[in-house]
């Protein structure tokens, strides 16, 4: 029997309920879940520098025990992580396609029959929201 391999990736800085909801839903969609953590040097090309560095975020993801495997990935506009993982299903938040140019990744997914599942975000929580709370409460 073929086991379904799933992949999701993100920054996963200041792990919160929204991240956990995505990860739990992703876990239910596959038999083996690989979670990619985007490297600091790539994150800062699109967003502010993460609070936790790459290795801290990797260790945090490993510690919660949802992922079967945690990897570091770099360019989110290239399908390098998908080439490495070879998933059957790609799982991400609904905003994934709108964040940056995903055309190469989408083309790779189509050519390799990788199913794309985009899940709704958890309302009212994000790393940006947490940072605003910290700033306003201090």
C-alpha positions as CSV (number, residue, x, y, z in Angstrom):
1,X,0.0,0.0,0.0
2,X,1.3,3.4,-1.0
3,X,1.7,5.8,1.9
4,X,0.7,9.4,1.2
5,X,3.6,11.8,1.8
6,X,2.6,15.4,2.6
7,X,4.6,18.6,2.6
8,X,4.0,22.0,4.1
9,X,6.5,24.8,4.6
10,X,6.7,28.2,6.2
11,X,8.6,30.5,8.5
12,X,6.9,29.2,11.7
13,X,8.3,32.0,13.8
14,X,6.7,32.4,17.3
15,X,4.7,29.2,16.9
16,X,1.0,29.9,17.6
17,X,-2.5,28.5,17.3
18,X,-2.8,29.3,13.6
19,X,0.4,27.3,12.8
20,X,-0.8,24.4,15.0
21,X,-4.1,24.3,13.2
22,X,-2.4,24.2,9.8
23,X,-0.1,21.4,11.0
24,X,-2.8,19.3,12.6
25,X,-4.9,19.6,9.4
26,X,-1.9,18.8,7.2
27,X,-1.2,15.7,9.4
28,X,-4.7,14.4,8.8
29,X,-4.2,14.6,5.0
30,X,-1.2,12.3,4.8
31,X,0.6,9.3,6.3
32,X,4.0,10.9,6.5
33,X,4.4,14.7,6.9
34,X,7.5,16.7,6.1
35,X,7.5,20.3,7.3
36,X,9.9,22.8,5.7
37,X,11.3,25.7,7.7
38,X,12.4,28.7,5.6
39,X,16.0,29.7,6.2
40,X,16.5,33.1,7.8
41,X,18.4,34.5,4.9
42,X,15.5,33.8,2.6
43,X,12.8,35.0,5.0
44,X,14.4,38.5,5.2
45,X,14.0,38.9,1.4
46,X,10.2,39.0,1.9
47,X,9.5,39.7,5.6
48,X,11.1,41.1,8.7
49,X,13.9,39.0,10.2
50,X,12.4,36.2,12.3
51,X,12.6,36.4,16.1
52,X,13.7,32.8,16.3
53,X,16.6,31.8,14.1
54,X,16.4,28.9,11.6
55,X,17.8,26.2,14.0
56,X,15.6,27.4,16.9
57,X,12.5,27.1,14.6
58,X,13.6,23.7,13.4
59,X,14.1,22.4,17.0
60,X,10.7,23.9,18.0
61,X,9.0,22.1,15.1
62,X,10.7,18.8,15.9
63,X,9.7,19.1,19.6
64,X,5.9,19.4,19.0
65,X,5.9,16.0,17.3
66,X,3.5,16.6,14.5
67,X,6.0,16.3,11.6
68,X,7.7,13.0,10.7
69,X,10.6,15.0,9.3
70,X,11.7,18.7,9.4
71,X,13.9,20.2,6.7
72,X,15.2,23.6,6.0
73,X,14.4,25.2,2.6
74,X,15.5,28.3,0.9
75,X,13.9,29.9,-2.1
76,X,10.1,29.6,-1.9
77,X,9.8,30.6,-5.6
78,X,11.7,27.5,-6.7
79,X,10.5,23.8,-6.4
80,X,13.8,22.7,-4.7
81,X,12.0,21.5,-1.5
82,X,9.4,19.6,-3.5
83,X,12.2,17.9,-5.6
84,X,13.9,16.8,-2.4
85,X,10.7,15.6,-0.5
86,X,8.8,14.2,-3.5
87,X,5.4,14.6,-1.8
88,X,2.0,13.4,-3.1
89,X,0.3,16.3,-1.5
90,X,1.3,19.9,-0.9
91,X,-0.5,21.6,2.0
92,X,-0.5,25.3,2.8
93,X,-2.6,28.3,3.9
94,X,-5.0,29.9,1.4
95,X,-2.8,32.9,1.0
96,X,0.1,30.9,-0.4
97,X,-0.4,31.7,-4.1
98,X,-0.8,35.4,-3.4
99,X,2.4,35.9,-1.3
100,X,4.9,35.9,-4.2
101,X,5.5,34.4,-7.7
102,X,4.8,30.7,-7.4
103,X,4.7,29.9,-11.1
104,X,7.8,27.6,-11.1
105,X,6.5,25.7,-8.1
106,X,3.0,25.4,-9.5
107,X,4.4,24.1,-12.9
108,X,6.5,21.5,-11.0
109,X,3.5,20.4,-9.0
110,X,1.4,20.0,-12.1
111,X,4.1,18.1,-14.0
112,X,4.6,15.7,-11.1
113,X,0.9,15.2,-10.1
114,X,1.4,16.8,-6.7
115,X,-2.1,17.5,-5.3
116,X,-2.4,21.1,-3.9
117,X,-4.5,21.6,-0.8
118,X,-4.9,25.2,0.5
119,X,-6.5,25.6,3.9
120,X,-8.1,28.6,5.5
121,X,-6.1,30.6,8.0
122,X,-7.1,30.8,11.6
123,X,-8.7,34.2,12.1
124,X,-7.3,36.7,14.6
125,X,-3.8,35.2,15.1
126,X,-0.5,35.6,13.3
127,X,3.1,36.3,14.1
128,X,2.5,39.9,13.1
129,X,-0.5,40.1,15.5
130,X,1.6,38.7,18.3
131,X,4.3,41.2,17.7
132,X,1.7,44.0,17.8
133,X,0.5,42.7,21.1
134,X,4.0,42.6,22.6
135,X,4.7,46.2,21.4
136,X,1.4,47.6,22.7
137,X,1.5,45.8,26.0
138,X,5.1,46.9,26.9
